[in-house]
Amino acid sequence: MKFKTFPIDRQMNMMDCGVACLKMICKYYSLQLCESST
């Protein structure tokens, strides 16, 4: 079984780790991620 390489997405600040993790997971599975600021 061959695995894809996992994409790296750095967080912008200390509070951004969850968003960075979700972005990497979505990129790995080729899912669209809507980034909007609230």
Buried (B, 14 or more C-beta within 10 A) or exposed (E): EEEEEEEEBEEEEEEEEEBBEBBBBBBEEEEEEEEEEE
